[in-house]
Every structure is written in C-alpha cells, then in structure tokens.
Amino acid sequence: MEIIDELLRIKRIREDVRERELRAARNALESATQALVDAREGEKTRTDERRQREEVLYANVMSRKVYVREIDDLHVDIGIMKEEAVQDAQAVEQAAQERDVRREGLSAANAAWRLAAQATQKFKDLQHESGLQRAAEAERAADLELEDRPARSGTGLHFSEED
C-alpha cells in the first residue's frame, strides 16, 4: 500500500507541474494575443498618420512652386513611409505567428495535463480499491478470529441437562 501512496504522490506532483505549465501556456497565449491586438492597432494608427502626412505633403506641393530638389526629398519621404508600412505589416504577421505558436503550446500543455490528470486518477482509483480490499481483509480476519476464539478458549466444562 505504501508503494501506491508514493506513486500517487508522484503522480500528483507531475499533475501539478503540468497544471502550472498549462497556466503558463495560457498566459503566454493571452500575452501573444494582446501583442497581436497592439500590433494591429499600432499599424492602423501609423497608417492613418502616414495618410494624413501624405495629404499634407501633397497639399503643400500643389499649393506652391516646387523645385526638383524638393521633389527628390518628397520621393525619399514617401519611400520611408512605404518602408514603415512594410515593417508594420511584418510586425503584425510576426505577432500573428507568435500567437499561433502559443496556441499550439497551450494545446500541447493541455494534452499533457490531461494525461497527467488521468494517470493521477488511475492511481487514486487503485488506492481506493486497495483500501477497500484491506478493509475487507481486516473484516475477514476479525471474523475468523472471533470464530476461532471460542474453540481455543474451551474450558472443557460442558453442561448437560442432568446437572
């Protein structure tokens, strides 16, 4: 019985470890999901800012006489804005990939926890059955002891109806 108790203790420890891993994976997924939301919001905000900046630049160019040097500067500014847009899109894509990886990690942690919980339950059931068997054996032993006692403790005195 002590072996079953020790094995059950080990299974409970393993289940607790898997449960902590599951919580960590869940937190990592929540964090990755929030990072994706933040990346999307940041991309939208910067896209809106770039559009406004482009409109201001365009209005500025259209409202006055422009020199070739200024057109070159405008071309550089537009190139920088396009590069920023690509970087924002990449940040969103990376955040989405990280979220997917974390989702898979959560799924794996959940599966590991379930297996550990099932193993623990099997040993709990085994411990319970063993306890029932020990109780039944103890009861049988007590019954046998009670049956054997009168036969062993016989005094040799027998009463008969003649006395």
TIPADO-819386 format. One record per residue: x, y, z of N, C-alpha, C, O in turn; residue in three letters. Coordinates in Angstrom, 2 decimals, m for minus. Layout:
N
X/Y/Z/X/Y/Z/X/Y/Z/X/Y/Z/ala
...
***
This chain:
163
0.82/m1.20/0.00/0.00/0.00/0.00/0.86/1.25/0.00/0.51/2.25/m0.63/met
1.96/1.21/0.70/2.83/2.38/0.75/3.35/2.73/m0.64/3.55/3.90/m0.96/glu
3.57/1.72/m1.46/4.06/1.95/m2.82/3.00/2.72/m3.61/3.32/3.66/m4.33/ile
1.76/2.31/m3.47/0.68/3.00/m4.18/0.58/4.45/m3.72/0.40/5.36/m4.53/ile
0.71/4.67/m2.41/0.66/6.03/m1.89/1.79/6.88/m2.46/1.58/8.04/m2.83/asp
2.99/6.32/m2.52/4.14/7.05/m3.05/3.95/7.33/m4.55/4.24/8.44/m5.02/glu
3.48/6.34/m5.27/3.24/6.55/m6.70/2.16/7.60/m6.92/2.27/8.43/m7.83/leu
1.13/7.57/m6.10/0.08/8.58/m6.20/0.64/9.96/m5.91/0.29/10.93/m6.59/leu
1.51/10.06/m4.91/2.13/11.35/m4.58/2.94/11.86/m5.77/2.90/13.05/m6.10/arg
3.69/10.97/m6.40/4.48/11.34/m7.57/3.57/11.78/m8.70/3.84/12.78/m9.37/ile
2.50/11.06/m8.93/1.56/11.42/m10.00/0.92/12.78/m9.72/0.70/13.56/m10.64/lys
0.62/13.06/m8.46/0.03/14.36/m8.12/1.04/15.48/m8.36/0.68/16.55/m8.85/arg
2.29/15.23/m8.02/3.34/16.24/m8.28/3.44/16.50/m9.77/3.51/17.65/m10.20/ile
3.46/15.44/m10.56/3.54/15.60/m12.02/2.32/16.34/m12.56/2.44/17.18/m13.45/arg
1.17/16.02/m12.03/m0.04/16.71/m12.46/0.04/18.20/m12.11/m0.34/19.05/m12.92/glu
0.53/18.51/m10.92/0.68/19.91/m10.52/1.66/20.64/m11.44/1.43/21.79/m11.82/asp
2.75/19.98/m11.81/3.72/20.58/m12.72/3.06/20.86/m14.07/3.22/21.94/m14.64/val
2.31/19.89/m14.57/1.63/20.06/m15.86/0.58/21.16/m15.77/0.37/21.90/m16.74/arg
m0.07/21.27/m14.62/m1.07/22.32/m14.45/m0.40/23.70/m14.46/m0.93/24.64/m15.05/glu
0.76/23.81/m13.82/1.50/25.09/m13.86/1.94/25.41/m15.28/1.88/26.56/m15.71/arg
2.39/24.39/m16.01/2.78/24.59/m17.40/1.58/25.04/m18.23/1.71/25.88/m19.12/glu
0.43/24.47/m17.95/m0.80/24.85/m18.66/m1.14/26.31/m18.39/m1.49/27.04/m19.31/leu
m1.04/26.74/m17.12/m1.30/28.14/m16.79/m0.30/29.06/m17.49/m0.67/30.12/m18.00/arg
0.96/28.65/m17.50/2.00/29.47/m18.16/1.71/29.57/m19.66/1.85/30.64/m20.25/ala
1.31/28.46/m20.27/0.99/28.48/m21.69/m0.23/29.35/m21.97/m0.28/30.06/m22.97/ala
m1.21/29.28/m21.08/m2.42/30.11/m21.23/m2.05/31.59/m21.13/m2.52/32.42/m21.91/arg
m1.19/31.92/m20.15/m0.75/33.31/m20.01/0.05/33.77/m21.21/m0.09/34.91/m21.66/asn
0.90/32.88/m21.74/1.69/33.23/m22.92/0.79/33.48/m24.12/1.03/34.39/m24.91/ala
m0.25/32.67/m24.26/m1.20/32.88/m25.36/m1.93/34.20/m25.20/m2.10/34.95/m26.17/leu
m2.37/34.49/m23.99/m3.04/35.77/m23.75/m2.12/36.94/m24.06/m2.54/37.94/m24.65/glu
m0.87/36.82/m23.67/0.11/37.86/m23.94/0.35/38.02/m25.44/0.41/39.14/m25.95/ser
0.48/36.90/m26.14/0.69/36.95/m27.59/m0.53/37.52/m28.30/m0.40/38.26/m29.27/ala
m1.70/37.17/m27.82/m2.93/37.71/m28.41/m3.01/39.22/m28.20/m3.39/39.96/m29.11/thr
m2.64/39.67/m27.01/m2.63/41.10/m26.74/m1.58/41.81/m27.60/m1.81/42.92/m28.08/gln
m0.43/41.16/m27.79/0.62/41.75/m28.63/0.12/41.88/m30.08/0.44/42.86/m30.75/ala
m0.64/40.91/m30.54/m1.21/40.99/m31.89/m2.21/42.13/m31.99/m2.20/42.89/m32.96/leu
m3.06/42.25/m31.00/m4.04/43.36/m30.98/m3.30/44.69/m30.99/m3.66/45.61/m31.74/val
m2.26/44.80/m30.16/m1.48/46.04/m30.10/m0.80/46.33/m31.43/m0.77/47.47/m31.88/asp
m0.25/45.28/m32.07/0.42/45.47/m33.35/m0.57/45.94/m34.42/m0.26/46.82/m35.22/ala
m1.75/45.34/m34.43/m2.78/45.76/m35.40/m3.22/47.20/m35.16/m3.36/47.98/m36.10/arg
m3.43/47.55/m33.89/m3.83/48.92/m33.57/m2.72/49.91/m33.94/m2.98/50.98/m34.48/glu
m1.47/49.53/m33.64/m0.34/50.39/m33.98/m0.21/50.56/m35.48/0.05/51.66/m35.97/gly
m0.41/49.47/m36.22/m0.35/49.55/m37.68/m1.44/50.48/m38.20/m1.18/51.31/m39.08/glu
m2.64/50.34/m37.68/m3.75/51.20/m38.14/m3.46/52.66/m37.81/m3.67/53.55/m38.63/lys
m2.98/52.91/m36.59/m2.69/54.28/m36.18/m1.62/54.90/m37.08/m1.77/56.02/m37.55/thr
m0.53/54.15/m37.31/0.56/54.68/m38.14/0.13/54.82/m39.60/0.59/55.72/m40.30/arg
m0.76/53.93/m40.06/m1.28/54.06/m41.44/m2.09/55.35/m41.56/m1.98/56.07/m42.55/thr
m2.91/55.61/m40.57/m3.69/56.86/m40.58/m2.77/58.07/m40.54/m2.99/59.05/m41.26/asp
m1.74/58.02/m39.71/m0.78/59.13/m39.62/m0.06/59.33/m40.95/0.16/60.47/m41.38/glu
0.33/58.22/m41.61/1.02/58.33/m42.91/0.10/58.95/m43.97/0.52/59.78/m44.77/arg
m1.18/58.53/m43.96/m2.13/59.10/m44.92/m2.26/60.61/m44.72/m2.25/61.38/m45.67/arg
m2.39/61.00/m43.46/m2.50/62.43/m43.18/m1.23/63.18/m43.61/m1.30/64.27/m44.17/gln
m0.10/62.58/m43.33/1.17/63.20/m43.71/1.29/63.31/m45.23/1.75/64.33/m45.75/arg
0.87/62.26/m45.94/0.89/62.30/m47.41/m0.03/63.41/m47.93/0.33/64.14/m48.86/glu
m1.21/63.53/m47.32/m2.13/64.57/m47.76/m1.54/65.97/m47.54/m1.68/66.86/m48.38/glu
m0.87/66.13/m46.39/m0.24/67.43/m46.11/0.88/67.69/m47.12/0.99/68.80/m47.65/val
1.69/66.68/m47.38/2.78/66.84/m48.36/2.21/67.17/m49.75/2.72/68.04/m50.44/leu
1.17/66.45/m50.13/0.56/66.68/m51.44/m0.02/68.10/m51.53/0.18/68.82/m52.51/tyr
m0.75/68.49/m50.48/m1.33/69.83/m50.47/m0.23/70.89/m50.53/m0.38/71.92/m51.20/ala
0.87/70.64/m49.85/1.99/71.57/m49.84/2.61/71.68/m51.24/2.92/72.78/m51.70/asn
2.77/70.55/m51.89/3.35/70.55/m53.24/2.43/71.24/m54.23/2.88/71.98/m55.11/val
1.14/71.00/m54.09/0.18/71.55/m55.04/m0.08/73.05/m54.82/m0.55/73.73/m55.72/met
0.22/73.54/m53.65/m0.12/74.93/m53.35/0.99/75.92/m53.69/0.78/77.12/m53.58/ser
2.15/75.46/m54.11/3.24/76.40/m54.38/4.12/75.87/m55.50/3.93/74.78/m56.03/arg
5.08/76.69/m55.81/6.06/76.32/m56.82/7.06/75.38/m56.17/7.54/75.64/m55.07/lys
7.38/74.28/m56.84/8.25/73.26/m56.27/9.51/73.14/m57.13/9.48/73.23/m58.36/val
10.61/72.93/m56.42/11.89/72.75/m57.09/12.19/71.25/m57.15/11.64/70.47/m56.38/tyr
13.06/70.87/m58.06/13.41/69.47/m58.27/13.97/68.86/m56.99/13.65/67.72/m56.65/val
14.79/69.60/m56.29/15.37/69.11/m55.02/14.27/68.76/m54.04/14.38/67.76/m53.33/arg
13.22/69.54/m53.97/12.11/69.27/m53.06/11.33/68.03/m53.49/10.82/67.28/m52.66/glu
11.24/67.82/m54.80/10.57/66.61/m55.29/11.37/65.38/m54.90/10.80/64.35/m54.53/ile
12.70/65.48/m54.99/13.54/64.36/m54.56/13.36/64.09/m53.06/13.29/62.93/m52.65/asp
13.29/65.15/m52.26/13.07/64.97/m50.82/11.70/64.33/m50.56/11.55/63.47/m49.69/asp
10.70/64.77/m51.33/9.36/64.21/m51.21/9.37/62.72/m51.57/8.72/61.91/m50.91/leu
10.11/62.38/m52.60/10.22/60.98/m53.02/10.87/60.14/m51.90/10.44/59.02/m51.65/his
11.88/60.67/m51.25/12.54/59.97/m50.14/11.56/59.80/m48.98/11.49/58.72/m48.38/val
10.82/60.83/m48.67/9.84/60.74/m47.58/8.79/59.67/m47.86/8.42/58.90/m46.97/asp
8.32/59.63/m49.08/7.31/58.63/m49.45/7.91/57.23/m49.36/7.24/56.30/m48.91/ile
9.16/57.07/m49.79/9.84/55.77/m49.67/9.96/55.33/m48.22/9.77/54.16/m47.90/gly
10.29/56.27/m47.36/10.39/55.96/m45.92/9.03/55.54/m45.37/8.95/54.59/m44.59/ile
7.97/56.23/m45.77/6.64/55.87/m45.28/6.24/54.48/m45.77/5.61/53.72/m45.03/met
6.58/54.14/m47.01/6.27/52.80/m47.53/7.04/51.73/m46.75/6.50/50.66/m46.46/lys
8.29/52.03/m46.43/9.10/51.07/m45.66/8.51/50.89/m44.26/8.47/49.77/m43.74/glu
8.06/51.97/m43.67/7.42/51.86/m42.34/6.16/51.01/m42.41/5.87/50.24/m41.50/glu
5.40/51.16/m43.51/4.18/50.36/m43.68/4.52/48.88/m43.79/3.83/48.03/m43.23/ala
5.58/48.57/m44.53/6.01/47.18/m44.66/6.44/46.64/m43.30/6.11/45.50/m42.95/val
7.17/47.43/m42.53/7.62/47.00/m41.20/6.42/46.77/m40.27/6.41/45.82/m39.49/gln
5.43/47.63/m40.36/4.23/47.45/m39.55/3.51/46.15/m39.92/3.06/45.40/m39.05/asp
3.40/45.89/m41.22/2.75/44.66/m41.68/3.54/43.43/m41.21/2.95/42.42/m40.83/ala
4.85/43.52/m41.25/5.68/42.41/m40.78/5.51/42.21/m39.27/5.48/41.07/m38.79/gln
5.40/43.29/m38.53/5.20/43.18/m37.08/3.87/42.50/m36.78/3.78/41.68/m35.86/ala
2.84/42.83/m37.54/1.54/42.19/m37.34/1.65/40.70/m37.69/1.12/39.86/m36.97/val
2.33/40.39/m38.77/2.48/38.99/m39.19/3.26/38.19/m38.15/2.90/37.06/m37.82/glu
4.32/38.78/m37.63/5.11/38.10/m36.59/4.28/37.89/m35.33/4.36/36.84/m34.69/gln
3.50/38.88/m34.97/2.65/38.75/m33.78/1.61/37.65/m34.00/1.30/36.90/m33.08/ala
1.08/37.56/m35.21/0.10/36.51/m35.51/0.76/35.13/m35.45/0.17/34.18/m34.94/ala
1.96/35.03/m35.98/2.68/33.75/m35.92/3.00/33.37/m34.48/2.87/32.20/m34.10/gln
3.42/34.33/m33.69/3.72/34.07/m32.28/2.46/33.60/m31.55/2.52/32.69/m30.73/glu
1.34/34.22/m31.85/0.08/33.80/m31.23/m0.26/32.37/m31.62/m0.70/31.58/m30.78/arg
m0.05/32.02/m32.89/m0.33/30.66/m33.34/0.58/29.65/m32.64/0.14/28.56/m32.26/asp
1.85/30.02/m32.47/2.79/29.14/m31.77/2.35/28.96/m30.32/2.38/27.85/m29.79/val
1.93/30.05/m29.69/1.47/29.97/m28.30/0.18/29.17/m28.19/m0.03/28.47/m27.20/arg
m0.67/29.25/m29.20/m1.92/28.48/m29.19/m1.59/26.99/m29.26/m2.20/26.18/m28.57/arg
m0.62/26.63/m30.11/m0.19/25.23/m30.20/0.44/24.78/m28.88/0.23/23.65/m28.44/glu
1.22/25.67/m28.26/1.82/25.36/m26.97/0.76/25.11/m25.91/0.89/24.21/m25.08/gly
m0.28/25.92/m25.93/m1.38/25.73/m24.99/m2.06/24.39/m25.22/m2.39/23.68/m24.27/leu
m2.26/24.05/m26.47/m2.90/22.78/m26.80/m2.04/21.60/m26.30/m2.56/20.65/m25.73/ser
m0.73/21.69/m26.51/0.17/20.63/m26.06/0.20/20.56/m24.53/0.18/19.46/m23.96/ala
0.23/21.70/m23.87/0.24/21.73/m22.41/m1.07/21.17/m21.86/m1.08/20.47/m20.84/ala
m2.17/21.47/m22.52/m3.47/20.96/m22.10/m3.51/19.43/m22.24/m4.02/18.74/m21.36/asn
m2.97/18.92/m23.35/m2.95/17.47/m23.55/m2.06/16.80/m22.50/m2.43/15.76/m21.96/ala
m0.91/17.39/m22.20/m0.01/16.82/m21.19/m0.68/16.83/m19.81/m0.56/15.87/m19.05/ala
m1.37/17.91/m19.51/m2.06/17.98/m18.22/m3.15/16.93/m18.12/m3.31/16.28/m17.08/trp
m3.91/16.76/m19.20/m4.98/15.75/m19.20/m4.41/14.34/m18.95/m4.97/13.56/m18.18/arg
m3.29/14.03/m19.62/m2.67/12.72/m19.40/m2.22/12.56/m17.95/m2.41/11.51/m17.34/leu
m1.63/13.61/m17.41/m1.19/13.55/m16.01/m2.38/13.41/m15.07/m2.31/12.67/m14.09/ala
m3.46/14.11/m15.36/m4.66/14.01/m14.52/m5.27/12.61/m14.61/m5.73/12.07/m13.61/ala
m5.26/12.03/m15.80/m5.78/10.67/m15.95/m4.92/9.67/m15.18/m5.45/8.76/m14.54/gln
m3.59/9.84/m15.26/m2.70/8.94/m14.53/m2.92/9.07/m13.03/m2.95/8.08/m12.30/ala
m3.09/10.30/m12.58/m3.35/10.52/m11.15/m4.66/9.87/m10.75/m4.75/9.24/m9.69/thr
m5.68/10.02/m11.57/m6.98/9.43/m11.26/m6.90/7.91/m11.20/m7.53/7.29/m10.35/gln
m6.12/7.32/m12.10/m5.97/5.86/m12.07/m5.37/5.41/m10.75/m5.81/4.42/m10.16/lys
m4.37/6.14/m10.28/m3.75/5.76/m9.02/m4.66/6.06/m7.82/m4.62/5.36/m6.82/phe
m5.48/7.10/m7.93/m6.46/7.35/m6.87/m7.44/6.19/m6.81/m7.78/5.70/m5.73/lys
m7.90/5.75/m7.98/m8.82/4.62/m8.03/m8.16/3.36/m7.47/m8.78/2.61/m6.72/asp
m6.91/3.14/m7.85/m6.18/1.98/m7.36/m6.01/2.04/m5.84/m6.15/1.03/m5.15/leu
m5.71/3.23/m5.34/m5.57/3.41/m3.89/m6.90/3.13/m3.20/m6.94/2.48/m2.15/gln
m7.99/3.61/m3.78/m9.31/3.39/m3.19/m9.65/1.90/m3.17/m10.11/1.37/m2.16/his
m9.41/1.21/m4.30/m9.69/m0.22/m4.38/m8.83/m0.99/m3.38/m9.30/m1.91/m2.72/glu
m7.58/m0.60/m3.27/m6.68/m1.25/m2.32/m7.18/m1.04/m0.89/m7.13/m1.97/m0.08/ser
m7.64/0.14/m0.59/m8.19/0.42/0.74/m9.42/m0.42/1.02/m9.58/m0.93/2.13/gly
m10.28/m0.57/0.03/m11.46/m1.41/0.20/m11.07/m2.87/0.43/m11.66/m3.55/1.26/leu
m10.06/m3.34/m0.32/m9.60/m4.72/m0.16/m9.00/m4.93/1.24/m9.26/m5.94/1.89/gln
m8.20/m3.95/1.69/m7.61/m4.07/3.02/m8.70/m4.08/4.09/m8.60/m4.83/5.06/arg
m9.71/m3.25/3.92/m10.81/m3.22/4.90/m11.55/m4.55/4.90/m11.90/m5.07/5.96/ala
m11.78/m5.11/3.72/m12.47/m6.40/3.63/m11.61/m7.50/4.26/m12.13/m8.35/4.97/ala
m10.31/m7.49/4.00/m9.41/m8.48/4.60/m9.37/m8.33/6.12/m9.37/m9.33/6.84/glu
m9.33/m7.11/6.59/m9.33/m6.88/8.03/m10.62/m7.39/8.65/m10.60/m7.98/9.74/ala
m11.73/m7.17/7.98/m13.02/m7.64/8.48/m13.06/m9.17/8.49/m13.57/m9.77/9.44/glu
m12.54/m9.79/7.45/m12.49/m11.26/7.40/m11.59/m11.81/8.51/m11.92/m12.80/9.16/arg
m10.46/m11.15/8.70/m9.54/m11.60/9.74/m10.20/m11.47/11.11/m10.05/m12.35/11.96/ala
m10.93/m10.39/11.32/m11.63/m10.21/12.60/m12.70/m11.28/12.77/m12.87/m11.82/13.87/ala
m13.42/m11.60/11.69/m14.44/m12.64/11.76/m13.82/m14.00/12.06/m14.34/m14.75/12.89/asp
m12.71/m14.30/11.40/m12.03/m15.57/11.65/m11.52/m15.65/13.08/m11.57/m16.70/13.72/leu
m11.03/m14.54/13.57/m10.52/m14.51/14.94/m11.66/m14.76/15.93/m11.48/m15.46/16.93/glu
m12.80/m14.18/15.65/m13.94/m14.40/16.53/m14.42/m15.84/16.48/m14.82/m16.40/17.51/leu
m14.38/m16.45/15.31/m14.80/m17.84/15.17/m13.82/m18.78/15.86/m14.23/m19.78/16.45/glu
m12.53/m18.47/15.79/m11.51/m19.33/16.39/m11.45/m19.18/17.89/m11.05/m20.14/18.56/asp
m11.81/m18.09/18.44/m11.68/m17.84/19.88/m12.48/m18.82/20.73/m11.91/m19.39/21.66/arg
m13.75/m19.04/20.48/m14.48/m19.96/21.35/m13.90/m21.37/21.30/m13.89/m22.08/22.31/pro
m13.43/m21.78/20.16/m12.88/m23.13/20.05/m11.58/m23.22/20.83/m11.33/m24.26/21.45/ala
m10.76/m22.24/20.82/m9.48/m22.26/21.51/m9.63/m22.06/23.01/m8.89/m22.62/23.81/arg
m10.59/m21.27/23.36/m10.72/m20.93/24.78/m11.66/m21.88/25.50/m12.18/m21.55/26.57/ser
m11.87/m23.03/24.95/m12.75/m24.00/25.60/m12.16/m24.44/26.94/m10.96/m24.70/27.02/gly
m12.97/m24.52/27.96/m12.51/m24.86/29.31/m12.68/m26.34/29.60/m12.25/m26.84/30.63/thr
m13.30/m27.00/28.72/m13.52/m28.41/28.96/m14.76/m28.66/29.80/m15.12/m29.82/30.01/gly
m15.41/m27.65/30.27/m16.62/m27.79/31.05/m17.80/m27.85/30.09/m18.01/m26.96/29.26/leu
m18.52/m28.86/30.25/m19.71/m28.99/29.43/m20.89/m29.14/30.36/m20.85/m29.90/31.34/his
m21.86/m28.46/30.05/m23.06/m28.55/30.88/m24.02/m29.51/30.22/m24.20/m29.51/29.00/phe
m24.60/m30.29/31.00/m25.58/m31.20/30.45/m26.88/m30.99/31.22/m26.92/m30.29/32.23/ser
m27.93/m31.59/30.74/m29.22/m31.41/31.36/m29.34/m32.19/32.65/m30.25/m31.97/33.44/glu
m28.43/m33.09/32.86/m28.51/m33.90/34.07/m28.09/m33.12/35.30/m28.55/m33.43/36.40/glu
m27.26/m32.16/35.15/m26.76/m31.44/36.31/m27.77/m30.59/36.93/m27.49/m29.92/37.93/asp
***
